[in-house]
Amino acid sequence: MNSDHVESTQGKQSSPYSDAHIAAYPVEYIAGIDLYNAGEFHAAHDVWEERWMGEVGAQEKLFLQAMIQSAVAFHHLEIGRPGAARQMYTRAKEKFSRLGRNVFMSLDLEEYQAQLDTALSWLLTVADPRELTQPNFRVPKIALLPEITDYD
């Protein structure tokens, strides 16, 4: 594949969500996606947590907590805390599992978790993650499915 193809493909890359998503979902959710995709993991955590602390349904609360913890895992790696990153990664995985859904708020949870696993599973390879050298990895990108899905 030549670089012209890569550049033209990237130039056509669409937004991670549509106007329909903006209309259907809480502003904090959409803002958190933008921050997360920009690599602003602590800020994404803050905005999602603002929504999480409010009056939300049980499933949305569980989903937001998993999203918060996945963002915090990357923040911990940024500040050199692989043990804390591993803890947040495993807690996020557990919450996604408890949610028991493949899609929530238009996010393909199987695909997102596969991205998380690709990026972070190295944290689980030894008893003490401080013994590891952080490899290069691709941080997940959040892109919503076109369909608007119900949430509580």
C-alpha positions in Angstrom: 0.0 0.0 0.0 1.5 3.3 -1.0 1.4 6.4 1.2 -1.0 8.2 -1.1 -3.6 5.5 -0.4 -3.1 5.9 3.3 -3.4 9.6 3.2 -6.5 9.6 1.1 -8.1 7.0 3.3 -7.3 9.0 6.4 -8.6 12.2 4.8 -12.0 10.6 4.2 -12.1 9.2 7.8 -15.5 10.2 9.2 -16.4 11.5 12.7 -16.6 8.8 15.4 -20.3 9.7 15.7 -23.1 11.4 13.9 -25.5 14.2 14.5 -28.1 11.5 15.4 -25.7 10.3 18.2 -25.3 13.9 19.5 -29.1 14.3 19.6 -29.7 10.9 21.3 -27.0 10.7 23.9 -25.9 12.8 26.9 -23.4 15.6 26.1 -20.9 14.2 28.6 -20.8 10.8 26.8 -20.0 12.5 23.4 -17.5 14.9 25.0 -15.8 12.0 26.7 -15.4 10.2 23.3 -13.8 13.3 21.8 -11.4 13.7 24.8 -10.5 10.0 24.8 -9.9 9.9 21.1 -7.6 12.9 21.5 -5.6 11.1 24.1 -6.9 13.2 27.0 -7.7 10.3 29.2 -7.9 12.1 32.5 -10.2 14.7 31.0 -12.4 11.9 29.5 -12.5 10.3 32.9 -13.7 13.6 34.4 -16.5 14.3 32.0 -17.8 10.7 32.1 -17.6 10.7 35.8 -19.7 13.9 35.9 -22.5 12.0 34.2 -21.9 8.8 36.2 -22.3 10.7 39.5 -25.7 11.9 38.4 -29.1 10.3 38.1 -28.5 7.5 35.6 -29.9 4.0 35.2 -28.0 1.0 36.5 -26.8 -0.2 33.2 -25.6 3.2 32.1 -23.8 3.6 35.4 -22.0 0.3 35.0 -21.1 1.1 31.4 -19.8 4.6 32.3 -17.7 3.1 35.1 -16.1 0.7 32.7 -15.4 3.5 30.2 -14.0 5.6 33.0 -11.7 2.8 34.2 -10.5 2.0 30.7 -9.5 5.7 30.2 -7.9 5.8 33.6 -5.8 2.7 32.7 -4.2 4.7 29.9 -3.7 7.8 32.2 -1.9 5.6 34.7 0.5 4.4 31.9 1.2 8.0 31.0 2.3 8.7 34.5 4.3 5.5 34.9 2.0 3.5 37.1 1.6 0.1 35.3 0.3 -1.6 38.4 -2.6 0.9 38.7 -3.1 0.6 35.0 -3.5 -3.1 35.2 -6.0 -2.8 38.1 -8.1 -0.3 36.1 -7.9 -2.5 33.0 -9.1 -5.6 34.8 -11.9 -3.7 36.6 -13.1 -2.3 33.3 -13.1 -5.8 31.7 -15.1 -7.1 34.7 -17.7 -4.3 34.4 -18.1 -4.8 30.6 -18.7 -8.5 31.3 -21.3 -7.7 34.0 -23.1 -5.4 31.5 -23.8 -8.5 29.4 -24.4 -6.6 26.2 -22.5 -6.5 22.9 -23.6 -2.9 22.1 -24.3 -0.1 24.5 -25.0 3.5 23.6 -24.0 2.6 20.0 -20.6 1.4 21.1 -19.6 -2.1 19.8 -18.3 -3.4 23.2 -16.8 -6.5 21.7 -14.7 -4.5 19.2 -13.8 -1.9 21.9 -12.7 -4.6 24.3 -10.6 -6.3 21.6 -8.8 -3.0 21.1 -8.3 -2.7 24.9 -6.9 -6.3 25.0 -4.6 -5.6 22.1 -3.3 -2.5 23.8 -3.1 -3.6 27.5 -3.0 -7.4 27.8 0.8 -7.2 28.2 0.0 -5.8 31.7 -1.2 -9.3 32.7 1.9 -11.3 31.6 3.8 -11.1 34.9 3.0 -11.0 38.6 4.5 -7.5 39.0 3.8 -5.2 36.0 6.6 -2.9 37.3 9.0 -5.5 35.9 7.8 -5.0 32.4 9.0 -2.6 29.8 6.1 -0.8 28.2 5.8 -1.9 24.6 4.6 0.3 21.8 0.8 -0.2 21.3 -2.1 1.5 19.6 -4.5 3.2 21.9 -8.1 2.3 21.1 -10.2 4.7 19.2 -13.9 5.0 20.0 -16.3 5.1 17.0 -20.0 4.6 17.4 -22.1 2.3 15.3 -24.6 4.1 13.1 -27.6 2.7 14.9 -28.9 4.5 18.0 -29.4 2.1 20.8 -31.6 2.3 23.9 -30.0 2.8 27.3 -31.6 3.2 30.7 
